[in-house]
Structure formats: C-alpha cells, structure tokens
Amino acid sequence: MDARAIIGWNLRRLRVEQGLSQERLALTAGIDRAYVGRVERGSENVTITTLEAIARALSVPVATLLIEPDPGAERPQPLRAGRRAKAG
C-alpha cells in the first residue's frame, strides 16, 4: 500500500470513528471538503502542513495518519448517511 492510500485509509477510519462528516472535518481543518474526499481516496499528494491541520482537527498525532493497516484489514466503512439526531 502506498503512502497516499495509507493516509486516506487512516483519515477515513479516524473521521468515521469520531462521527465527523467530510464537511465538518474540512471546516475544522480549514481545507476544502472535496479535498478531504480526494485524500481519503488516495488521489492527492498531501503536504505536511495539510497533514498537521487534519491531525489537529482529529486530535491525533500526525504519525497516526501514517500507520500502515494490518494485512487483510477491512476497508473503513463510510459514515452513516443523514443528519445526526440533536442532543436533547
């Protein structure tokens, strides 16, 4: 797996685990939502500055985005579609 795919894999996994939409992550990181999608698909060469912004938005060390997934690991599932229920 190449570095772009590893970053995309980890970005999606962490984003979904935290219940963040691509739009919310992009807003928090100060980047474009479409760019987040391209990074998740592994089609963007991300700069260190952008990696830092994404890691900060996810509250994880930058190194977490570079950890290669275990062989045979299932691809991270997408975030469930639709709006989240408002807290009461």
N, C-alpha and C positions, 0 to 999 in steps of 0.2 A: 504494500500500500504506500503510495507516495505521500509526501508531507501535506499537500493540499487536501487530499482525501482524509487524512488523519485529523487535520484541523476541522474540516467540515463535519466529520463523524462526531467528534467531541463537542463541537459547538451545538449541534442539534441535540445530542444526548443531554447536555447540561441545561440547555434552554427549555427543553420539554420537561426535565425533572423539576425545574423551578416554576413551571407553568407559565412561561413567558411566550408571547407571540413574537414572531419576527419583527413586527412593527414596534412592539413595546421595547424589545431589546435594542433595536436600531435607534429609537428615540433616546433611550438611556445612554447608549454608547456614542451618540452624535454621528451616526452614519445612516446611509440610505437603506430602507427596508429591502429593496431589490438586491442590494449588495449583500445583505445578510443571506438571502436565498442562494445567491451565486457562491458565496463562501461555503455554505452547507453542502452544495452540490459538488464542491471541489473544483469549480471553474474559475476561481480568482486566485491570483498571487497576492496574498495579504502582506502588508507591511508590518513591521514590528510595532509601529505606532498604533495601527488599527488593532493588532492582536492585544495590545495593552488596553485599549479602550473597551474591547469586547470582554476581556478578562475582568476588568474593573466592573463593568455592568453586570457580570455574572458572579461577582465577588469570589473569584478563584485566582490562584497564581497563573501567570502566563504559561508556565510549564505544563499545567493541567491540559491545556489545549493541544499539547504535542505528544501526549502519551498514546502509543500505538495500542489499538484494541486487541484483545486476545484473539488468536486464530479461531475462526468459526463463530465468533460473537455475532448475535443477530443485530441487524441494522436498527438504529434507534427509530422508534415509532413516531409518527407526527403527533403534534398536539391535537387534541380533540377539537373538532370544528365548533364554531358557535361561541357565543359570549358566556363568560363565567357568571354564575349567579352572584348577585350582590350580597355582601355580608349584611346580616340583619341588624 
